[in-house]
Amino acid sequence: MLGGEASDAGLRGRRISLPSAATSSLPGDRVSSDPAPASRFICMINTSRPVFPRSAAILKQSRRYIPGGVNSVNRAIQPEITFVKGEGAHMWDADGNRYLDYHGAFSPHFLGHNDPYVCAAVSEVLKSGASLFGAGSTVEESRLAELICTHVPWAEAVQILNTGSEATYQAIRLARAITGRDHVIVMQGGYNGWHNDVACNLMTPLSQVGPRRSPGEYPFFSISAGIPRAHQQLVHPINFNDLASVRHVCGKYPVAALITEPILQNIGIVKPAPGYLQGLRQLADKLGFVLIFDEVKTGFRHALGGYAALAGVRPDLVVYGKAVANGFPIAIVGGRRDYIDWFVHPDPSKRVLAAGTYNGHPVPVAAAIATIERLLQNNGEVYRHVEALGGRLEQGLRQIVHRLGIEAVVARQGSAFCLYFMDHLPVDWHDLARNHNFAFDETMRRAMIQRGVFCFPLATKQWSVSAAHTVEDVDFTLEGMDESLREVLAQT
């Protein structure tokens, strides 16, 4: 629920005290000294008045200097909330409202916001005198590379980068250099970054996509201006879970790489059908393309070896990000040693350029080392904890929608889940776009935000449990979901 009531925030109900750090950063807020847990109170937003005046003021100021007011356009949301503090499983906005967070900044905060162990490692490296030297190797980057290669069997060598988009860009460039081919297969509904090869066919309306094509490919629907038409001809979007379309495209074009999330987590949790990932491995071996798993969202969240470890499928190249450093900016491209060594190929005409001023910066590297150490503690206790919470959420959600007579299914993989308002689990974007009740989904999400449970307010986006969540948090979430769904039903 929403707490820390501000006098001009337009909130009704009991107020919830904030941690002292949050209170001191929000002068003028009136907060209760009542130490009772948040789950005792339910606050509703009075939508007839502005609810987030301080957030609105900050965003207005930002828009004077930043296009749209945000530095990544997908952060622009309704309601327009500006967050000022994150700790564990909670966030606070500029108006003093506290939220239980299931967004996790698009899911990197697997251990929770500002995990003490990770933050201590960052503080230590800053105090140690480590710096961005820009020459030679460092002890920290060597240690991180060793940790990853030790615990991810198919990561025989790695390059450390800064963002997931950089990593997918490099993986595709490697594949083209290795194979001598130019064409790339991507997934309709998948997201692999902002660059020309993958900035397409994200959540394309069916009015554009048209009828299902299998076997076949869809037109390139760009999500960005500025992509040359000639380049678009090299990229082939197909349905997820569709091996026949892989064969179809490979029969028409010289395909260098197929890149996919092993679970489509940009549109919730769309899992691979039994045998699908294994089929991709077999087709890559037979047809000669490089199989790239984009595990920016799935990697380290589902297992140290990513979802590939759970599926038992070995990619040629793999990309990690987000949860690797629990919110600090870092990405990894790894894979077969003979492939990664093309970054230092003895023939300059075959060498793939790996360069970046901030690659291996000591702060995110220290955070990544600490994150992996945390994930290894007590034989993977973190994974057992989030699996238990995820299971409790899934069971509770199923009971709620059944009791309320709502047509819905719960898709979950470990700590990540999504509630789809349709009668079956989706198998690809086409299936999801045709059958899911998007309006009901978004209305539910806004009702949850009103109750202090923050999920990204866009239909089908993944909900993420962190290691900082508790059983009490889960029960509070289920209580809020029951009330939110009842409210949405009353409006329909």
C-alpha positions in Angstrom: 0.0 0.0 0.0 1.0 3.6 -0.3 2.5 5.1 2.8 4.2 8.2 4.1 1.2 10.4 3.3 2.1 13.9 2.1 -0.3 16.7 2.8 -0.8 17.5 -0.9 -0.6 13.9 -2.2 -4.4 13.3 -2.4 -4.2 10.0 -0.4 -6.8 8.5 1.9 -6.2 6.1 4.8 -3.6 5.4 7.5 0.0 6.6 7.0 3.0 4.3 7.1 6.3 5.3 8.6 9.4 5.3 6.4 12.9 4.3 7.3 14.8 7.2 8.7 16.9 7.7 5.6 13.9 8.0 3.4 12.2 10.3 5.9 15.2 12.6 6.1 15.4 12.9 2.3 11.8 14.1 2.0 11.5 17.2 4.2 8.0 18.3 4.9 6.5 14.8 4.7 4.1 13.9 7.6 4.8 10.3 8.5 3.2 8.1 11.2 5.3 6.8 14.1 3.1 3.7 14.1 5.6 0.8 13.6 2.9 -1.7 12.5 3.6 -3.6 9.3 2.4 -2.2 6.1 0.0 -5.1 5.4 -2.4 -3.8 8.1 -3.4 -0.8 6.0 -5.0 -0.2 2.7 -4.7 3.2 1.0 -6.5 4.1 -2.1 -5.7 7.0 -4.5 -8.1 9.8 -4.9 -7.8 10.1 -8.7 -9.7 13.4 -8.8 -6.6 15.2 -7.5 -2.9 15.0 -8.4 -1.4 12.1 -6.6 2.3 12.5 -7.2 3.0 16.2 -7.2 6.7 16.0 -6.3 7.2 13.3 -8.9 5.5 15.4 -11.5 7.7 18.4 -10.6 10.9 16.4 -11.0 9.7 15.0 -14.3 8.8 18.5 -15.5 12.3 19.7 -14.6 13.9 16.7 -16.3 11.9 17.3 -19.5 13.6 20.8 -19.8 16.9 19.1 -20.5 16.2 15.4 -21.3 13.8 14.4 -24.2 10.8 12.9 -22.5 12.4 13.4 -19.1 13.9 9.9 -19.0 17.2 8.5 -20.3 15.7 5.2 -21.5 12.4 5.8 -23.2 10.8 2.6 -21.9 11.0 4.1 -18.4 8.2 6.6 -19.2 5.2 5.2 -17.3 1.7 6.1 -16.2 1.2 7.0 -13.5 4.3 9.2 -13.7 6.2 8.3 -10.5 9.8 9.4 -9.6 11.5 7.0 -7.2 14.2 8.3 -4.8 15.2 5.3 -2.7 15.4 1.6 -2.9 16.2 -0.8 -0.1 15.7 -4.6 -0.2 12.3 -5.4 -1.7 11.0 -1.8 -1.4 11.1 1.5 -3.2 10.0 5.0 -2.1 8.9 7.8 -4.4 9.5 11.5 -4.1 6.1 12.0 -2.4 6.9 9.6 0.4 5.0 6.6 -0.8 6.5 3.1 -0.2 6.1 0.3 -2.6 6.8 -3.4 -2.6 8.8 -3.8 -5.8 8.2 -6.5 -8.4 9.7 -4.6 -11.3 13.3 -4.6 -10.1 14.4 -2.1 -12.7 13.5 -4.6 -15.5 14.8 -7.4 -13.2 18.5 -6.8 -12.4 17.9 -6.5 -8.7 17.8 -10.2 -8.0 19.2 -9.8 -4.5 17.0 -6.7 -3.8 17.9 -3.0 -3.9 21.3 -2.1 -2.4 22.1 -5.6 -1.2 24.4 -5.1 1.8 27.0 -7.7 0.7 27.2 -6.3 -2.8 27.3 -2.7 -1.6 30.1 -3.6 0.9 32.2 -5.0 -2.0 31.7 -1.8 -4.0 32.6 0.3 -1.1 35.7 -1.7 -0.5 37.0 -1.5 -4.0 36.4 2.3 -4.0 38.4 2.6 -0.8 41.2 0.3 -2.0 42.5 2.8 -4.6 41.4 0.7 -7.6 40.7 2.8 -10.6 39.9 2.8 -14.3 43.5 2.4 -15.5 42.9 1.9 -19.2 46.0 -0.2 -19.6 46.7 -3.8 -19.0 44.5 -6.3 -17.0 43.3 -6.0 -13.4 43.0 -8.5 -10.6 39.2 -7.9 -10.4 38.4 -8.6 -14.0 40.5 -11.7 -14.0 38.7 -13.0 -10.9 35.3 -12.3 -12.4 36.1 -14.0 -15.7 37.4 -17.1 -13.7 34.2 -17.2 -11.6 32.0 -17.2 -14.7 34.0 -19.7 -16.6 34.2 -22.0 -13.6 30.4 -22.0 -13.0 29.1 -21.8 -16.6 30.4 -24.8 -18.5 29.8 -23.3 -22.0 31.5 -20.0 -21.1 35.0 -21.2 -21.9 36.1 -17.6 -22.3 34.4 -14.2 -21.8 34.5 -10.5 -22.7 33.3 -8.0 -20.1 31.1 -5.2 -21.4 28.7 -2.6 -20.0 25.2 -3.3 -21.4 23.2 -6.1 -22.8 22.8 -4.3 -26.1 26.6 -4.1 -26.4 26.9 -7.8 -25.7 24.3 -8.9 -28.2 25.8 -6.6 -30.8 29.2 -8.2 -30.2 27.8 -11.7 -30.3 26.2 -11.2 -33.7 29.3 -9.5 -35.0 31.3 -12.5 -33.9 28.9 -14.9 -35.6 29.2 -13.1 -38.9 32.9 -13.1 -38.7 33.1 -16.8 -37.8 30.6 -18.0 -40.4 31.3 -15.5 -43.2 27.5 -15.0 -43.5 25.4 -11.9 -43.0 21.8 -13.0 -42.2 20.3 -13.2 -38.6 17.2 -14.9 -37.3 15.3 -13.1 -34.4 12.1 -13.9 -32.5 8.8 -12.1 -32.9 8.1 -10.7 -29.5 11.7 -11.1 -28.3 14.0 -8.2 -27.2 17.7 -8.3 -27.7 18.7 -4.7 -27.5 18.6 -1.4 -29.4 20.9 -1.9 -32.3 20.1 -2.4 -36.0 20.0 -6.2 -36.0 17.5 -6.6 -33.2 15.5 -3.4 -32.8 12.4 -4.9 -34.4 9.2 -6.9 -34.0 8.9 -6.3 -30.3 5.2 -6.2 -29.4 3.9 -5.6 -32.9 0.1 -5.3 -33.2 -1.5 -8.1 -35.1 -3.0 -5.5 -37.4 0.6 -5.1 -38.6 1.9 -8.6 -38.2 -1.0 -10.2 -40.0 -1.9 -13.9 -39.9 0.4 -16.5 -38.5 3.3 -17.5 -40.8 4.6 -21.0 -40.2 6.8 -22.0 -41.8 7.8 -18.5 -42.8 9.0 -15.2 -41.6 7.4 -11.8 -40.7 8.3 -8.4 -42.2 10.9 -6.4 -40.3 8.8 -4.0 -38.2 11.4 -1.5 -36.8 11.1 -0.1 -33.3 13.5 2.7 -34.2 14.0 5.2 -37.0 17.4 5.3 -38.7 17.8 1.6 -39.5 18.9 1.3 -43.2 16.4 -0.6 -45.4 19.3 -2.6 -46.8 20.2 -3.7 -43.3 16.7 -4.7 -42.5 16.9 -7.3 -45.3 19.5 -9.2 -43.3 17.2 -9.7 -40.3 14.4 -12.4 -40.3 11.8 -12.4 -37.5 10.0 -15.7 -36.9 7.8 -17.2 -34.2 9.3 -18.5 -31.0 8.8 -22.3 -30.6 8.8 -22.8 -34.4 11.6 -25.0 -35.7 10.0 -25.3 -39.1 10.4 -21.5 -39.7 14.1 -21.8 -38.7 14.5 -24.4 -41.5 12.6 -22.2 -43.9 14.7 -19.1 -43.4 18.0 -21.1 -43.4 16.9 -22.6 -46.7 16.5 -19.2 -48.3 19.4 -17.2 -46.8 23.0 -17.7 -45.6 22.2 -17.4 -41.8 25.1 -16.4 -39.5 23.2 -16.6 -36.2 20.0 -17.2 -34.5 19.6 -15.2 -31.4 16.8 -15.8 -28.8 16.0 -15.5 -25.2 15.6 -19.1 -24.0 12.4 -17.9 -22.3 10.8 -14.8 -23.8 10.8 -12.7 -20.7 10.1 -9.3 -22.3 6.5 -10.4 -22.8 6.1 -12.1 -19.5 7.1 -15.7 -19.3 6.8 -17.5 -22.6 8.6 -20.8 -22.2 10.2 -23.0 -24.8 8.1 -26.0 -25.9 9.6 -29.4 -25.0 12.4 -30.1 -27.4 12.5 -26.6 -28.9 15.9 -25.5 -27.5 17.3 -28.9 -28.2 16.0 -28.6 -31.8 17.7 -25.3 -32.2 21.0 -26.8 -31.1 20.6 -29.6 -33.6 19.7 -27.2 -36.4 22.7 -25.0 -35.6 25.0 -28.0 -35.8 23.4 -29.2 -39.1 23.0 -25.9 -40.9 26.1 -24.1 -39.6 24.7 -21.0 -37.9 25.8 -19.8 -34.5 23.3 -20.3 -31.7 23.2 -17.3 -29.4 21.3 -17.4 -26.1 20.4 -13.9 -24.9 20.3 -14.6 -21.1 20.4 -10.9 -20.1 17.1 -11.4 -18.2 17.2 -15.2 -17.6 20.9 -15.6 -16.7 21.9 -15.9 -13.1 18.3 -15.3 -12.1 17.2 -18.8 -12.8 20.6 -20.5 -12.2 24.3 -19.6 -12.3 24.4 -21.1 -15.8 21.2 -19.4 -16.8 18.2 -21.1 -18.2 20.5 -23.1 -20.5 21.7 -25.0 -17.5 18.2 -26.0 -16.5 17.4 -26.9 -20.1 20.6 -28.8 -20.6 21.3 -27.1 -24.0 24.7 -25.7 -24.8 24.7 -22.4 -26.8 27.7 -21.4 -29.0 27.6 -17.9 -27.5 25.8 -16.6 -24.5 25.0 -13.1 -23.3 24.5 -12.1 -19.6 23.6 -8.8 -17.9 21.2 -7.4 -15.3 21.3 -9.9 -12.4 25.0 -10.6 -12.9 25.9 -7.5 -10.8 22.5 -6.9 -9.0 21.8 -3.6 -10.7 25.3 -2.3 -11.4 26.0 -1.8 -15.2 27.8 -4.8 -16.7 27.3 -7.4 -19.4 29.1 -10.5 -20.4 29.5 -12.2 -23.8 30.9 -15.7 -23.5 31.0 -19.1 -25.2 33.3 -21.4 -27.1 36.9 -20.5 -26.6 37.6 -20.9 -30.3 34.8 -18.4 -31.0 35.6 -15.8 -28.3 39.3 -15.9 -29.5 38.2 -14.2 -32.7 38.5 -11.0 -30.6 42.3 -11.6 -30.7 42.5 -13.5 -34.1 46.0 -13.5 -35.4 44.7 -12.5 -38.8 43.7 -8.8 -38.6 41.2 -9.2 -41.4 39.3 -11.7 -39.3 39.7 -10.0 -35.9 36.5 -8.8 -34.2 37.1 -5.5 -32.4 36.5 -5.6 -28.7 37.0 -2.1 -27.2 35.4 0.1 -24.6 36.8 2.7 -22.2 34.6 1.3 -19.3 34.8 -2.4 -20.0 35.9 -4.1 -16.8 35.4 -1.0 -14.7 36.3 -2.0 -11.1 32.9 -0.9 -9.5 30.5 -3.1 -11.5 33.1 -5.9 -11.6 33.4 -5.9 -7.8 29.6 -5.9 -7.7 29.4 -8.9 -10.1 32.0 -10.9 -8.1 30.0 -10.2 -4.9 26.7 -11.1 -6.5 28.1 -14.4 -7.7 29.5 -15.1 -4.3 26.1 -14.4 -2.8 24.5 -16.8 -5.2 26.9 -19.5 -4.3 26.5 -19.2 -0.6 25.0 -22.2 1.3 24.8 -24.3 -1.8 22.4 -21.9 -3.7 20.2 -20.9 -0.8 19.1 -17.8 -2.7 17.6 -19.9 -5.4 15.7 -22.2 -3.0 14.3 -19.1 -1.2 13.0 -17.4 -4.4 11.6 -20.7 -5.7 9.6 -21.1 -2.5 8.3 -17.6 -2.7 7.5 -18.0 -6.4 5.6 -21.2 -5.8 3.6 -19.6 -3.0 2.7 -16.7 -5.3 1.7 -19.0 -8.2 -0.5 -21.1 -5.9 -2.1 -18.0 -4.4 -2.7 -16.4 -7.8 -4.3 -19.6 -9.1 -6.6 -19.7 -6.2 -7.7 -16.1 -6.5 -8.5 -16.2 -10.2 -10.4 -19.4 -9.7 -12.4 -18.0 -6.8 -13.3 -14.9 -8.7 -14.2 -16.8 -11.9 -11.5 -15.0 -14.0 -10.1 -16.7 -17.1 -6.4 -16.5 -16.4 -3.3 -18.6 -16.2 0.0 -18.1 -14.3 3.3 -18.6 -16.1 6.3 -18.9 -13.8 10.0 -19.8 -13.9 11.5 -19.6 -10.5 11.5 -16.0 -9.3 9.8 -14.6 -12.5 6.1 -14.8 -13.2 3.3 -13.3 -15.2 -0.5 -13.5 -15.0 -2.1 -13.9 -18.4 -5.8 -13.2 -18.9 -6.4 -16.0 -21.4 -7.3 -19.7 -21.2 -3.9 -21.2 -21.9 -0.2 -20.5 -21.5 1.0 -18.6 -24.6 3.5 -20.2 -26.9 4.6 -17.2 -28.8 3.8 -13.5 -29.4 1.2 -14.2 -32.0 -0.7 -16.4 -29.6 -0.4 -14.0 -26.8 -1.4 -10.9 -28.8 -4.5 -12.7 -30.1 -5.8 -14.1 -26.8 -4.6 -12.0 -23.8 -6.8 -9.3 -22.3 -4.4 -6.4 -22.4 -6.8 -3.8 -21.1 -7.7 -5.9 -18.1 -4.0 -6.6 -17.4 -3.0 -2.9 -17.4 -6.0 -1.9 -15.2 -5.0 -4.6 -12.7 -1.4 -3.3 -12.6 -2.5 0.3 -11.9 -4.8 -1.0 -9.1 -1.8 -2.9 -7.6 0.3 0.3 -7.7 -2.5 2.1 -5.9 -2.1 -0.5 -3.2 1.6 0.0 -2.9 2.7 -3.1 -5.0 4.8 -1.8 -7.9 4.8 -3.8 -11.1 5.6 -2.2 -14.4 2.3 -0.7 -15.7 2.4 -2.3 -19.1 0.5 -5.4 -20.0 2.5 -8.7 -20.1 5.6 -7.4 -18.5 7.4 -9.8 -16.1 7.0 -9.7 -12.4 10.3 -10.4 -10.5 10.7 -11.7 -7.0 14.0 -10.9 -5.3 15.9 -12.6 -2.6 14.9 -9.7 -0.3 11.2 -10.6 -0.5 9.6 -12.5 2.3 6.6 -14.7 2.9 4.9 -11.7 4.5 5.5 -9.7 1.3 4.0 -12.5 -0.8 0.9 -12.7 1.4 0.5 -8.9 1.2 0.8 -9.1 -2.6 -1.9 -11.8 -2.8 -4.2 -9.7 -0.6 -3.6 -6.7 -2.9 -4.2 -8.8 -6.0 -7.5 -10.2 -4.7 -8.7 -6.7 -4.0 -7.4 -5.3 -7.3 -9.0 -8.0 -9.4 -12.3 -7.4 -7.5 -12.0 -3.7 -8.3 -11.3 -4.3 -12.0 -14.2 -6.7 -12.2 -16.5 -4.1 -10.7 -15.4 -1.7 -13.5 -16.1 -4.1 -16.3 
